[in-house]
Amino acid sequence: MGGRFLPCTRRARRYLHGMGAETVNTAAQMLEYRPEGLFCPAGEFFIDPVRPVPRALITHGHADHARAGHGAVLATAQTLDIMAIRYGADFAGAQQAADGPVRLGDVTARFVPAGHVLGSAQVVIDGPGGRAVVSGDYTRTPSPACAPFEPVPCDLFVTEATFGLPVFRHPDPGAEIARLLASVAAFPERAHLVGAYALGKAQRVIMLLRAAGWDGPIYLHGALERLCAYHIAQGVALGDLRPATVARGRKGDFAGAIILAPPSAFAATWAQRFPDPVIAFASGWMQIRARARQRGVELPLVISDHVDWPQLTATIAELDPAETWITHGREDALLRWCALTGRAARPLNLVGYEDEAE
């Protein structure tokens, strides 16, 4: 059976795999793990490598996936722009915006939306052995700040498992924003400081606030301003945004205000500029109350840019790949679920990913 692609169903290939066939899903031969990261030998490229490489395909602009110093980078135009904002215009030796399928060696690669942040994409690789999809980070919860996840049937699916435990079931993000607005109404004398990462989460929170009817100003820490300005330039309507600048002796100006900042700002004296602030944090990890207490979060908001357990398992069931590779998170529970549902799966144990997106 060696290197032949067997003309049978995905479930039949999974069965043969379980019976000990040496190579059933030849799409899995298109990718391999190297110290730099996930590598496609037939196309001579890495996907989201953790070290500088000659050629990298980048799924999105978060720092745990997009690093500077590569010889050449292929990504969506928005991801290239975001990398330039974060690292400078010369972040790679060469840059190419993905616009339709690109032939790389013996395979064809294309980018389809992942629903994670602006510009985020899955890498779809088609070759003689079938189709592999590397999802990067993704969610099935729609965000008005980016294109929604596009399911692509495949023979090999490489999935994240950031929230890969059955306990993670994210609530309706609109309901979490309603909790924030209820707190603002209940404590009009206090400022509400919301921790949100600069790329993706901040814009998602802003859009959710606008959808909930908050049409007043939203104040931004300086670290969020450039990426919010880029979203506006890309046609994402964020409304009235203002710098969170406190004049000397004027703390009261921010009573009843909503202020967004990177979570790191709350550990500094910056947060003390505001009147008796309510500290909030928007993250899927806020479902774990111990984490909220450790961070001193008074108002945890469970708002995520990643799939939760029901979305994760439903996506694998929908795509029905011959094999699933699991990375970037909690692998054991999802491996067990795959085994119980008759699906071939393996952990990748990739290193160097710090989960900036939550």
C-alpha positions as CSV (number, residue, x, y, z in Angstrom):
1,M,0.0,0.0,0.0
2,G,3.1,2.2,0.5
3,G,2.7,5.5,-1.4
4,R,-0.5,4.9,-3.3
5,F,-3.6,7.0,-2.7
6,L,-6.4,4.5,-2.1
7,P,-9.7,5.4,-3.8
8,C,-11.9,4.7,-0.8
9,T,-14.0,6.7,1.7
10,R,-12.4,8.7,4.5
11,R,-14.0,6.3,7.1
12,A,-12.6,3.3,5.2
13,R,-9.2,4.9,5.3
14,R,-9.5,5.5,9.1
15,Y,-10.5,1.8,9.5
16,L,-7.4,0.6,7.5
17,H,-5.2,3.0,9.5
18,G,-6.5,1.4,12.7
19,M,-5.8,-2.1,11.3
20,G,-2.1,-1.1,10.9
21,A,-1.8,-0.1,7.2
22,E,1.5,1.6,6.8
23,T,0.4,4.6,4.7
24,V,-3.3,5.0,4.0
25,N,-3.8,8.7,4.2
26,T,-1.1,10.0,1.9
27,A,-2.2,13.6,2.5
28,A,-0.5,13.1,5.9
29,Q,2.8,12.6,4.0
30,M,2.7,16.2,2.7
31,L,3.5,17.6,6.2
32,E,6.1,16.8,8.8
33,Y,7.3,18.2,12.1
34,R,10.7,19.8,12.3
35,P,12.3,21.9,15.1
36,E,11.3,25.1,13.1
37,G,7.7,24.0,13.0
38,L,5.3,22.3,10.5
39,F,7.0,21.7,7.1
40,C,5.8,20.7,3.7
41,P,8.6,19.0,1.9
42,A,6.9,18.9,-1.5
43,G,6.5,22.7,-1.4
44,E,9.6,23.5,0.6
45,F,7.8,25.8,3.0
46,F,7.0,26.0,6.7
47,I,3.6,27.1,8.2
48,D,3.8,29.5,11.2
49,P,7.4,28.5,12.0
50,V,8.8,29.4,15.4
51,R,12.3,30.2,13.9
52,P,13.5,32.1,10.9
53,V,13.2,30.0,7.7
54,P,13.7,30.5,4.0
55,R,10.0,30.4,3.1
56,A,7.0,30.7,5.5
57,L,3.3,30.7,5.1
58,I,1.7,32.6,7.9
59,T,-1.9,32.0,9.0
60,H,-2.4,35.3,11.0
61,G,-0.7,38.2,12.6
62,H,-0.5,37.1,16.3
63,A,3.1,37.0,17.5
64,D,3.0,33.3,18.4
65,H,2.3,32.5,14.7
66,A,3.8,35.4,12.8
67,R,7.5,36.1,13.5
68,A,10.0,38.4,11.7
69,G,13.2,37.3,10.0
70,H,12.0,34.8,7.4
71,G,13.5,34.9,3.9
72,A,10.1,35.1,2.3
73,V,6.5,35.2,3.6
74,L,3.3,34.3,1.9
75,A,0.1,35.4,3.8
76,T,-3.1,37.4,3.2
77,A,-2.6,41.0,2.4
78,Q,-4.1,42.0,5.8
79,T,-1.7,39.7,7.7
80,L,1.2,41.2,5.8
81,D,0.0,44.7,6.7
82,I,-0.4,43.7,10.4
83,M,3.1,42.2,10.5
84,A,4.5,45.4,9.0
85,I,2.7,47.4,11.7
86,R,4.1,45.2,14.4
87,Y,7.6,44.5,13.1
88,G,8.4,47.2,10.6
89,A,8.1,47.2,6.8
90,D,11.2,45.0,6.4
91,F,10.1,42.1,8.6
92,A,10.9,39.6,5.8
93,G,13.3,39.4,2.9
94,A,10.3,39.1,0.5
95,Q,6.6,39.4,0.9
96,Q,3.8,38.0,-1.2
97,A,0.1,38.5,-0.7
98,A,-2.0,35.4,-1.2
99,D,-4.5,36.0,-4.0
100,G,-5.9,32.7,-5.1
101,P,-4.0,29.4,-5.4
102,V,-0.2,29.5,-5.5
103,R,1.9,26.7,-7.0
104,L,4.8,25.8,-4.7
105,G,6.8,22.9,-5.9
106,D,4.6,19.9,-6.3
107,V,1.6,21.3,-4.3
108,T,-0.8,24.2,-4.5
109,A,-1.5,26.3,-1.5
110,R,-4.4,28.7,-1.0
111,F,-5.7,30.7,2.0
112,V,-9.3,30.6,3.2
113,P,-10.8,32.5,6.2
114,A,-10.4,31.2,9.7
115,G,-12.7,33.6,11.6
116,H,-10.1,34.3,14.2
117,V,-8.8,37.9,13.6
118,L,-8.6,40.3,10.7
119,G,-6.7,38.6,7.9
120,S,-6.6,35.2,9.6
121,A,-6.6,32.2,7.3
122,Q,-6.4,28.5,7.0
123,V,-3.7,27.1,4.7
124,V,-5.2,24.6,2.2
125,I,-2.6,22.4,0.6
126,D,-3.6,20.3,-2.5
127,G,-1.1,17.7,-3.8
128,P,-1.0,14.3,-5.5
129,G,-1.8,12.6,-2.1
130,G,-4.9,14.6,-1.3
131,R,-5.7,17.7,0.7
132,A,-4.3,18.9,4.0
133,V,-5.8,21.9,5.8
134,V,-3.8,23.7,8.5
135,S,-6.3,25.8,10.4
136,G,-4.0,28.0,12.5
137,D,-6.3,29.5,15.2
138,Y,-10.0,29.7,14.4
139,T,-13.5,30.1,15.8
140,R,-17.0,29.3,14.5
141,T,-18.5,32.3,16.5
142,P,-18.9,35.1,13.9
143,S,-17.1,38.4,14.4
144,P,-18.0,41.5,12.5
145,A,-14.3,42.4,12.6
146,C,-13.2,39.6,10.2
147,A,-14.4,37.1,7.6
148,P,-16.1,34.0,9.1
149,F,-14.5,30.5,9.2
150,E,-14.8,28.6,5.9
151,P,-15.1,24.8,6.3
152,V,-12.9,22.9,3.7
153,P,-13.4,19.1,3.5
154,C,-10.0,17.5,3.6
155,D,-8.0,14.3,4.1
156,L,-5.8,15.8,6.9
157,F,-6.9,18.5,9.3
158,V,-4.5,20.2,11.6
159,T,-6.4,21.8,14.4
160,E,-5.6,23.9,17.4
161,A,-7.0,22.7,20.8
162,T,-6.5,25.8,23.0
163,F,-9.8,25.1,24.7
164,G,-9.8,21.3,24.0
165,L,-11.6,20.2,27.2
166,P,-15.3,19.4,27.5
167,V,-15.6,22.0,30.3
168,F,-15.0,24.8,27.9
169,R,-18.3,25.9,26.5
170,H,-18.2,29.6,25.8
171,P,-21.4,31.7,26.4
172,D,-23.0,34.0,23.9
173,P,-20.5,37.0,23.7
174,G,-23.5,39.4,23.4
175,A,-24.6,38.2,26.9
176,E,-21.1,38.9,28.2
177,I,-21.2,42.4,26.8
178,A,-24.7,42.9,28.4
179,R,-23.0,42.1,31.8
180,L,-20.4,44.7,31.1
181,L,-23.0,47.4,30.3
182,A,-25.1,46.4,33.3
183,S,-22.0,47.0,35.5
184,V,-21.5,50.4,33.9
185,A,-25.1,51.3,34.6
186,A,-24.8,50.1,38.2
187,F,-21.5,51.9,39.0
188,P,-21.7,55.2,37.0
189,E,-19.1,56.8,39.2
190,R,-16.4,54.2,38.3
191,A,-14.4,53.7,35.1
192,H,-14.5,50.2,33.5
193,L,-11.1,49.0,32.3
194,V,-11.4,46.1,30.0
195,G,-8.3,44.0,29.2
196,A,-8.3,43.0,25.6
197,Y,-5.4,42.0,23.3
198,A,-4.5,44.5,20.6
199,L,-5.2,42.3,17.6
200,G,-8.6,40.8,17.3
201,K,-10.0,40.8,20.9
202,A,-10.1,44.6,21.3
203,Q,-11.9,45.1,18.0
204,R,-14.3,42.2,18.7
205,V,-15.2,43.8,22.1
206,I,-15.7,47.2,20.4
207,M,-18.0,45.8,17.8
208,L,-20.0,43.9,20.3
209,L,-20.4,47.1,22.3
210,R,-21.6,48.9,19.2
211,A,-24.0,46.1,18.4
212,A,-25.4,46.3,22.0
213,G,-26.2,50.0,21.5
214,W,-23.2,51.7,23.1
215,D,-22.7,54.6,20.8
216,G,-20.6,56.8,23.1
217,P,-16.9,57.1,23.1
218,I,-14.6,54.1,23.8
219,Y,-11.2,55.0,25.2
220,L,-8.1,53.2,24.2
221,H,-4.7,52.6,25.7
222,G,-2.0,53.8,23.3
223,A,-0.9,50.2,22.6
224,L,-4.3,49.5,20.9
225,E,-4.5,52.6,18.7
226,R,-2.5,51.6,15.6
227,L,-4.3,48.3,15.0
228,C,-7.7,49.8,15.6
229,A,-6.8,52.5,13.1
230,Y,-5.8,49.8,10.6
231,H,-9.2,48.0,11.1
232,I,-11.0,51.3,10.4
233,A,-8.9,51.8,7.2
234,Q,-10.0,48.3,6.2
235,G,-13.7,49.3,6.5
236,V,-14.4,47.9,10.0
237,A,-16.6,50.5,11.7
238,L,-15.5,50.9,15.3
239,G,-17.2,54.2,16.0
240,D,-16.0,57.0,18.3
241,L,-12.5,56.0,19.7
242,R,-10.5,58.3,21.9
243,P,-7.1,58.2,23.7
244,A,-7.4,57.2,27.3
245,T,-5.4,60.2,28.5
246,V,-6.0,61.6,31.9
247,A,-5.2,65.3,32.5
248,R,-3.6,66.1,35.9
249,G,-6.2,66.1,38.6
250,R,-9.1,65.1,36.2
251,K,-9.7,61.5,37.1
252,G,-13.4,62.1,37.4
253,D,-13.6,62.8,33.6
254,F,-13.6,59.0,33.1
255,A,-16.5,58.2,35.5
256,G,-18.8,55.8,33.7
257,A,-16.4,55.4,30.8
258,I,-15.3,52.2,29.1
259,I,-11.6,51.9,28.5
260,L,-9.8,49.2,26.6
261,A,-6.2,48.3,27.3
262,P,-3.8,45.4,26.9
263,P,-3.9,43.2,30.1
264,S,-0.3,44.0,30.8
265,A,-1.3,47.6,31.5
266,F,-3.2,46.6,34.6
267,A,-0.1,45.6,36.4
268,A,1.4,49.1,36.0
269,T,0.5,52.4,37.5
270,W,-1.4,53.3,34.4
271,A,-4.6,51.8,35.7
272,Q,-4.4,53.9,38.8
273,R,-5.1,57.0,36.7
274,F,-8.8,56.2,36.6
275,P,-11.6,56.7,39.3
276,D,-12.0,53.5,41.4
277,P,-11.8,51.3,38.2
278,V,-13.7,48.1,37.7
279,I,-11.1,45.7,36.2
280,A,-12.6,43.5,33.5
281,F,-10.8,41.0,31.2
282,A,-12.2,39.6,27.9
283,S,-10.8,36.1,27.4
284,G,-12.0,32.5,27.0
285,W,-9.8,31.8,30.0
286,M,-12.1,33.9,32.2
287,Q,-14.3,30.8,32.5
288,I,-11.7,29.6,35.0
289,R,-12.5,31.7,38.1
290,A,-9.1,31.0,39.7
291,R,-7.4,32.7,36.7
292,A,-9.7,35.8,37.2
293,R,-8.8,36.0,40.9
294,Q,-5.1,35.6,40.2
295,R,-5.3,38.6,37.8
296,G,-7.4,40.7,40.2
297,V,-10.3,40.7,37.7
298,E,-13.5,42.0,39.2
299,L,-15.6,41.4,36.1
300,P,-14.5,38.4,34.0
301,L,-15.9,38.4,30.5
302,V,-15.8,35.0,28.7
303,I,-15.2,36.2,25.1
304,S,-13.0,34.1,23.0
305,D,-11.5,34.1,19.5
306,H,-11.0,30.4,19.6
307,V,-13.3,27.3,19.2
308,D,-14.6,25.9,22.4
309,W,-15.1,22.2,22.9
310,P,-18.5,21.9,21.1
311,Q,-17.3,23.9,18.2
312,L,-14.0,22.0,18.0
313,T,-15.6,18.5,17.9
314,A,-18.4,19.7,15.6
315,T,-15.8,21.1,13.1
316,I,-13.9,17.8,13.0
317,A,-17.2,15.9,12.6
318,E,-18.3,18.2,9.8
319,L,-15.0,18.0,7.9
320,D,-14.7,14.3,8.5
321,P,-10.9,14.1,7.7
322,A,-9.2,10.8,7.3
323,E,-6.7,12.0,10.0
324,T,-6.6,14.8,12.5
325,W,-3.4,16.4,13.9
326,I,-3.8,18.3,17.2
327,T,-1.6,21.1,18.3
328,H,-1.4,24.3,20.3
329,G,-3.3,23.3,23.4
330,R,-4.9,20.5,25.3
331,E,-4.4,17.4,23.2
332,D,-5.3,14.4,25.4
333,A,-9.0,15.0,25.7
334,L,-9.5,15.5,21.9
335,L,-7.3,12.5,21.1
336,R,-9.6,10.5,23.4
337,W,-12.7,11.9,21.7
338,C,-11.3,11.0,18.3
339,A,-10.6,7.5,19.4
340,L,-14.1,7.0,20.8
341,T,-15.6,8.3,17.5
342,G,-13.4,6.1,15.3
343,R,-11.2,8.9,14.0
344,A,-7.5,8.6,13.5
345,A,-5.6,11.4,15.3
346,R,-2.2,12.3,16.7
347,P,-0.7,15.0,18.8
348,L,2.0,17.3,17.3
349,N,3.3,18.7,20.5
350,L,4.5,21.8,18.7
351,V,6.5,24.2,20.9
352,G,6.9,28.0,20.9
353,Y,3.2,29.0,20.9
354,E,2.3,31.3,23.7
355,D,-1.4,31.8,22.9
356,E,-1.2,35.5,22.5
357,A,-4.8,35.5,21.1
358,E,-6.5,35.0,24.5
